[in-house]
Amino acid sequence: MLQLKDIKSVYFVGVGGIGMSALARFFKYEGLHVAGYDRVATVLTRELEHEGIDIHYEDDITQVALNYHDRESTLVVYTPAIPETHKELTYFRAKNFDVRKRAAVLGLISKGMNGVCVAGTHGKTTISSMTAHLYKQSSVGCSAFLGGIVNNYKTNFLHDKQSRYVVLEADEFDRSFLHLHPHLALISAMDADHLDIYGDAEQVNEAFLEFIERIESGGVLLYKAGLPIEDVNDEIELFSYSIEEAADFSAFNIRLVNGLYHFDMKSPFGTIKGFKMGVPGLVNVENAVGAIGLALLGGVEAHEIKAALPTFEGIRRRFQYRIKSDNLVFIDDYAHHPEEIRATLKSVKAMYPDKKITTIFQPHLYTRTRDFATGFAEALDACERVLLMDIYPAREVPIEGVDAELIKKYIKQAEVQVVKRDELFETLIKGKCEVILTLGAGDIDKEVPLLEEKLREFISNY
């Protein structure tokens, strides 16, 4: 196995993934040769190419430059989303290259640092990004590998050679987070998800308990109040956080001021008043309480946090306003699990209680749709109108009887239609449009700028 000091070239099989691209940026920053393959060109892959990372879009080993064929100095990194039959991956394995999963490489890089690891079946990208921002804007500083593009920095990777802290999004998919070495850890949610990997909710819980066991002796776990966390490692400290119930870190006096929340907070460090959000949504107040807790526990001063929090500009595709006018509000969000959809809609309804909400949702994965069809329907029923797109398959093959119609069948109150991609805009404007949400983790993001353009033209003709 190669050591970090021996690596001169790094080749990524699936470089366009959000986690993979952060690693690619790290190695490029370190001055190594970096290249990779991805299935399709995206905004993110184009950004990587602009940063000097060579990418091609065909599974063809002849397109891999010669300097990546030296197994004595080349590390090959792949994502679990890549099929085992992939020709390039098969080639590197057959030639006995050092081939590692993304999570193993992240664990290798972060080992020996003060890992601030944010886990949870939802909320982890926002909390880890907020946490990184709070550390970055303080005297403590941090590096960070994040699961979203932070608007403040236009990247998912932050580098700070002076800081021992590294903020990491700890992904439960494929049990990836079990490669990490947390010093401080946060768990935001332990809902059943990725049942194609885990089988059932009990196995999901077991994986999170294993993650807790990986926290260093003398380290800290911060968890959302109410999670089934007990009888864990007695060599670590435990703290809870919440905005709805008693907890070690808890928000109170929450109020909406000009579309953004202000709040005060009780903590083991005393009561701290005067926090102001820079991003909308009640769900983000809870995310902020978790991020503030991690920052305080890592030595960031309260006055530094109060100054930094309102400057956090959010994450690409996380409660992101595309249009905000008197005539129309258009928000784009990555929510792809029933609990995420429920939280997003709760936030939107709190902000626009008298407006009709239309949600465009693209289900992500056949297995997730099969396992949570009723949950999706119940969450989506909180809005007045639902437009369902076809399922985004990602790594999966179709499952008989599993499609968008399955979700539609369980929706009881909302007006609902299954809509083809090329009919989306025309169908949308046939109804009353006041607040529009686009939700999903697939390629719905390709439709968002097109919808924005057409909607701006549409409302200009009101």
N, C-alpha and C positions, 0 to 999 in steps of 0.2 A: 504493500500500500504506500502510495506517495505521501511524503510529508509536504506541508505547505511551502517550505523553503525550496523544495525540488521542482515545483510546478512552474513551467514556463508558458504553457498554452492550456487553455480551457475550452472544451467544445461542449455546447449545450444541445441536447436533443429535446426540443420543445422550449426554445429560448423565449418565446413570446408570452409565456405564463407570467402572472404578476409576481409570484415568488421567484421564479427562475430569472426573470429580468433584473431583480434586485441583486441576485448573486452575480449575474453577468456584469452589472455596473460596478460591483465591488472589485472583481478581478481586473476589470479594465482600469479602474482607479489605481490599483496596485501596480499597473504598468505591464501586465501580462497580455499575451495574444489571446483574443476572445472572439469566438465565432459560434454559429449555431444554425440549426434547422428549425423551421416552424411550418405548420400546415398552410396557413394563410397569412397574408400581410395585414397588419392592423395599425392603428395609430401608434400603439406602443412599439411594435417592431420597427416602424419607420423612425421613431425617436431613437431607438437603439442604434440603427444604422447611421443616423446623423451624428451619434456620439462615437462612431468609429468601429462599431461591432459588425462584422461581416455576417449576413444572414442569407440563406437561400430557402426556397419554398417547395423543393421536390425531394422526395426520399431517395437520394442518389449519392452514394459514397464518392463518386468521381468529382462531385462539386465541393468536397471537403479539401481545403488547401493542404499542401504537403507537410507543413510544419505541425499539423494536428495528427500526423500519422506516426509520430515518434512516441512510443508507449513509455519511454523512460522519463519523459518530461510533460506528457499530456494527461490532464485529468478530464474524464468524460462525465458529465452530469446529465441526468435524465429525470423527467417527471413521471409519476405513476399514470398520468393521463396518456402516455405514449404506449401503444400496444406492443406486446412482446414480439410480434412478428415484424416490427419495424426493421427495415434493411440496414440502416446505419447503426442502430443499436446492436443488432445481431452481429454486424461486422466487428465492432469494437470489442464485444464480448469474446468472439471467436479468436481475436488476435491478442487476448489477455491484457487489454488495457485496464487501467484502474477506473472502473465504471461505478459511480455511486448515485444514489438518490439525492435529490435536492436537500431533503431534511438532514441527511447524514453530513453533507458538506456544510450546511448551516451550523450543525452541532460542532463540527471540527473548527470552524472559524471562531465561534463564540466561546469555546472552551477556555477557561482561564480568565475570562472577563466577568464582570458583574452583569449577568443576564437578567433583563427585566422582561419576563415572558408573559404575554397576554393570550389566554386561551378562552374558548367558549364557542358553542355552536352558533351564536350570533353576537354581534357587537364588538368582536375582537379587532377588526380592522380600524374602526373609529377610535376605540379606546387606545390601541397601541399607537396610532398616529397622533392623537391628542397628547399622550404621554411623552412621545418623542419630542413633540413641539415644546412642551413644558420644560423638559430637560435641556433641549437645545437652546432655549432662550434664557437659560439660567447659568450660573457659574459652575454648575456640575457638568453640563454638556453630555453628549451621548453620540454613539453611532446608532444606526437603525436599519433593520430589514423589515419592510412593511408590505401589507397585502393590498395596498391601494396607492394611487398617485396623490400625494398631498399637495393641495393647491398652493400652499405657501412656498413650496420648494420645487414644484413641477417634477417630482421624482418620488420613487418608492425606496430610495436608498440615501441615507445620511452618513457622513463620515466625519469622525473627530478623533484624531490620533492622540489628543491630550486626555481624553476621558476613558475611564475603565468601564463605563456603563455602555451596554448595547441593548437596545429595545428590539424585541423580536415578536412577531406575530406567530403564535404557537398553534399550528394547524392540526386539528384532530383527524383530518382525512388521512386514511391509510396509516393511522397511528404515528404520523410524522413527528408530532410533538414529543414523542418518547426518545428522540435523539438529542434533545436539548438539556441544558444544565442550568436551571433557573437559580438565581439568587433571590430575586423578588418575583413573585408570580401572581397573576390575577386570573380568576375564572368568572366569566360573566353569565354563562348559561350552560346547562348540561341536558338540553332537550334531545330526544331521539332524532338522529340524522345519520346520513351515510349508512343506512341499514344494509346496503349491498356489501359493505365492508364488515360491519359489526354484527349483523344478524338481528339483534334486538336491543331494546333500551338498556337492559341490564349490562350488556357488554360495553355500551357507550360509557355508562357510569364507571365500570371497572377500568376503562382506559384513562379516564380523568383521575381516578384514584392512583393509578400508576404514575401519571404525570406529577401528582402531588408528591409522591415518594421520591421523585427525582430532584426536588428542591434541596439545595445544599443545607447542611447542618448550620443552624444559626440564621437561616434565611426566613422569608416571610411569605405567607399566602394571604392574599386579599380576595374575598369571594362575595358574590352577590348574596345578600341575606335570603335565607329560605332554601338554598341549595342543599342537597343531601350530603353534606360534608361533616363527618364526625369520625372519631377514633383514627385520626390520621397521624402522621409522623410527629412524635412528641419533641423532636429536636428543632421544630420550626415554630414561629409565632403565627397565630391566626387572627385576622381581622375581617369584619364584614362591612359591606357598604349597601346603601339603598336610598331611594327617595320616597318610598312608600311605607316603610316599617322601621322599627328601632334597629339601629346598627351602629357599629363603631364609627364609621364615616357616614353621615347622613345629611341631606339637604333639607332646609326648612325655609320658610318665608319666600317660597318660590312665586315669582310674579312675572307677568308678561309686559315688557316695556318696548313699544315700537317694533313688535314682531320678534323680539329676542328676549330670552329669559334671564332674569337676575335672581340670585339666591344667596343665602348664607349657609354655613356648614358647621356641624358639630363634628369634632374629631378627637382622637387621643392627644392631639397637640393643642387642644383648646378650641373654642368657638372662633371661627374666622368669618367675618362679614364682608359683603360687597363684591361677590363674584359676578361677573358679567359674561354671558356667552357671546361668541362671535358667529355661531351657526345656529340655525333655527331648530325647533322641534323639542318637545318634552323628553323624548327618548335620549336626546343628546345631553340633557341635564344629568340623567343617570350615568351616561357614559363619562361625563366630565367628573362626577363624584369619584368614580373608579380611577380615572387618570390622575386626579388631584391626590388621591390616597397614595398611589404609587410614587408620585413625585415627592410628597412629604416624607414617605418612608425611605426614599433614596437620598434625602438631604437637601432637596430643593426648598428654598425659603418661601414662606407664604406670600410675601410681597412680590417675589418673582413670578409666582403662579398667577396672582391677581393681575399683574401687568401683561402676562403672556396669553391668558385664556381668551380674552376678547379679540386677540389678533389671529387666532386659529381660523383659517378660512375654509376648513373642511377638506373633503376628499372627493376626487372625481367619482361621480355616480353614487355618492352617499348623500341623500336628501339634497340634491343639487338643483337649485333653481335654474331653469332654462328661460322661462318667461315669468315676469312678475309685474303685472300691470293691473289697472282697475278693471279692465275687460276680461282678463284671463290670467290664470296662474298655471304654470307647467313645471312640474317637479319630476326629476329622474332619480331613481334609487335602485340599488343592487339587490334589494330584498328578494330572497328566493326560498325561504322557509316560512311556514305558516306563522310562527311566532314573530319573525321579522316583519312580515306583512301586517300583522296585527298591531305591532308597535308603531310602524310607519303611519298607518291609517289613524291610529289614536292621536298621533302628533298632528297630523293634517287637520283632523276634525276639531282639535282644540284651537287651532289657529284660524280655521275657516268654518265656524259652526253653522253658518247660514248658507253655505255654498253647496251646490251639487258636485259630487266627486265622481269622476270617471276614471277608472283604473284600466290600463292596458297591461296585461300580465302574460309573460312568456314563461311557461313551466320549464324547469331545468332538470333534465334526466328522466328517463322512463321509470326507473326504480323509485325515485323520490315522489313522482306523481302517483305511482301505484300505492306507495306507503302512506301518503298524506293527502290524498284527494279530498277527503271530507274536511280535513284541517284547512286546506287551501280555500275550500268553499266557505267555511264558517268565517275565516278571516276576511275574505273578499266581500262577504255579505254586509260588511260595515259601510260600504260605499253604495251609491245609488245606481251605478252603471258599470258593467265589466265587459271588456273586450279581451277574449282569450286568443292568443296566438298558438301556433303549433308548438309542440314540445321541442326544445333544443336538446339533441341527443348527447352532445359532447363525446364521451368515450364509449357510449352504449349502443347496442343494437335494439331495434323496436321490440316491444313486448305486446303480444296480441291482446287487444281490448283496452290498452292503455293509451289514451290520447287526451286532448283538451276537452273533448266531450264528456269525459269521465268527471272532470271537475264541474263542468256546467250542470251535470245531472244533480249535483248536491247543493247547488246554490238556490236558496229558497226565496230571498227577498229582492235582491238586486236584479235589474234588467241585464240580461247576459246574452252575448253572441260569441261564436267562434269565428274569427276573421282571418282571411288569408293576408299575407304580408302586403301584396300589391293593392289590396282593398282597404288598407288600414285608415288612411287619412279620410277617404270619401265616406267610410262608415262612421268614423269619429264625428265628423261635422254634421251628420244627419241628426245628432242629438244635441241637447243643450250643453255647451262647454263652458264651465266656470272654473273648476279645478281639475286638471288632468295629471295623472300619475303614470309614468312608465316604470314597471317593476320587472326584475328578472336578472339572472346571472349569465344568460347565454349571449347571443349576438343581437339582442334587441338594441344594444348600444349603437349599432349601425343605423337604426331607424330614427334615433333620437334627434340628430342634427337635421335630418330631412323633415321630420315632423315640426321641429322648431321653425325652420325656414317657411314651411307652408302655413303654419299657424300664424306666424307674424304677418304674412301676406293677407291671410284670411281676416285677422282682427283689424288690419289697417283699412279694410273695406266695410267695417261695421257701419 
